[in-house]
Amino acid sequence: LFINDRLVECSALKRAIEIVYAATLPKASKPFVYMSINLPHEHVDINIHPTKKEVSLLNQEIIIEMIQSEVELKLRNANDTRTFQEQKVEYIQSTLTSLRSDPPVSPSPSGQKTQKV
């Protein structure tokens, strides 16, 4: 997450994005999202953490709700374009015949194990 070209963390926004992706991703997986947001400097509070890595936003709930709805809309539209086509697989008779004519694997007389193919 970049806010005003600065790499930061916003745990509330992170949770909101994970909630949106939960309906799309397999269970226990995390989304990878690159997000760059430009906000007025007075709307970003960087004094949450001593390293200034964690931020809080003015009107955070409204901003997060807007971002969440936009991400959800993008995901919903992306799912509409995913189509899976079935392909019928036909086996070639000569391949099946050659597989059946191979001699069976038998144990070696010396007691060593043979590798099955």
Wavefront OBJ file of the C-alpha trace (Angstrom):
o trace
v 0.000 0.000 0.000
v 1.344 3.369 -1.015
v -0.282 6.533 0.225
v 1.083 9.718 -1.330
v 4.018 7.720 -2.777
v 5.031 6.403 0.638
v 5.033 2.689 1.546
v 2.750 2.310 4.559
v 0.402 -0.103 6.293
v -3.225 0.429 7.164
v -4.571 -2.573 9.026
v -8.217 -1.554 8.605
v -7.833 -1.267 4.827
v -5.909 -4.543 4.714
v -8.724 -6.382 6.538
v -11.340 -4.818 4.255
v -9.496 -5.997 1.120
v -9.068 -9.497 2.569
v -12.820 -9.647 3.249
v -13.594 -8.739 -0.367
v -11.169 -11.351 -1.709
v -12.431 -14.063 0.672
v -15.331 -14.789 -1.681
v -12.955 -15.242 -4.630
v -9.799 -16.893 -3.288
v -9.460 -20.404 -1.866
v -9.711 -20.678 1.902
v -6.631 -19.654 3.935
v -4.998 -17.826 1.020
v -4.077 -14.165 1.023
v -4.567 -11.717 -1.843
v -1.688 -9.797 -3.390
v -2.752 -6.232 -4.006
v -0.677 -3.253 -5.102
v -2.508 -0.063 -4.293
v -1.367 3.531 -4.609
v -3.626 6.202 -3.153
v -3.211 9.967 -3.270
v -4.865 11.860 -0.424
v -4.457 15.357 0.966
v -1.581 15.277 3.452
v -3.763 16.600 6.246
v -6.030 13.517 5.878
v -3.196 11.067 6.642
v -2.017 10.563 10.219
v 1.467 9.015 10.212
v 1.997 9.307 13.973
v 0.345 5.973 14.793
v 3.606 3.996 14.935
v 7.139 5.112 15.905
v 8.533 4.064 12.509
v 5.682 5.944 10.779
v 4.891 2.805 8.811
v 1.338 2.401 10.153
v -1.097 5.149 9.189
v -4.604 6.215 10.029
v -6.867 8.194 7.724
v -9.297 10.994 8.317
v -12.782 9.658 7.453
v -11.201 6.209 7.308
v -14.498 4.318 7.246
v -15.759 6.216 4.206
v -12.469 5.850 2.302
v -12.222 2.136 3.068
v -15.845 1.568 2.073
v -15.249 3.298 -1.275
v -12.082 1.286 -1.956
v -13.775 -1.929 -0.892
v -16.720 -1.377 -3.242
v -14.396 -0.544 -6.177
v -12.296 -3.679 -5.611
v -15.453 -5.766 -5.304
v -16.761 -4.317 -8.573
v -13.482 -5.079 -10.362
v -13.479 -8.653 -9.052
v -17.098 -9.196 -10.034
v -16.401 -7.975 -13.580
v -13.265 -10.110 -13.788
v -15.250 -13.231 -12.871
v -17.685 -12.565 -15.716
v -14.875 -12.824 -18.249
v -13.562 -16.141 -16.974
v -14.894 -18.930 -19.124
v -13.818 -22.515 -19.092
v -14.353 -24.639 -22.146
v -14.585 -28.383 -22.044
v -12.401 -30.413 -24.320
v -13.267 -33.987 -25.132
v -10.275 -36.300 -24.874
v -10.142 -39.339 -27.111
v -7.604 -42.075 -26.576
v -5.833 -43.570 -29.545
v -6.528 -47.290 -29.793
v -2.937 -48.198 -30.798
v -1.570 -46.544 -27.637
v -3.935 -48.537 -25.438
v -3.053 -51.776 -27.258
v 0.699 -51.213 -26.829
v 0.222 -50.500 -23.129
v -1.639 -53.781 -22.638
v 0.993 -55.834 -24.497
v 3.859 -54.836 -22.165
v 5.028 -57.803 -20.066
v 4.072 -57.662 -16.384
v 6.786 -56.749 -13.890
v 7.811 -59.717 -11.769
v 10.097 -59.845 -8.732
v 13.722 -60.659 -9.459
v 15.022 -64.019 -8.356
v 17.801 -62.496 -6.247
v 15.239 -60.929 -3.905
v 15.995 -57.353 -4.944
v 13.075 -55.063 -5.468
v 12.385 -54.040 -9.011
v 11.129 -50.642 -9.891
v 7.594 -50.570 -11.227
v 6.991 -48.324 -14.203
l 1 2 3 4 5 6 7 8 9 10 11 12 13 14 15 16 17 18 19 20 21 22 23 24 25 26 27 28 29 30 31 32 33 34 35 36 37 38 39 40 41 42 43 44 45 46 47 48 49 50 51 52 53 54 55 56 57 58 59 60 61 62 63 64 65 66 67 68 69 70 71 72 73 74 75 76 77 78 79 80 81 82 83 84 85 86 87 88 89 90 91 92 93 94 95 96 97 98 99 100 101 102 103 104 105 106 107 108 109 110 111 112 113 114 115 116 117
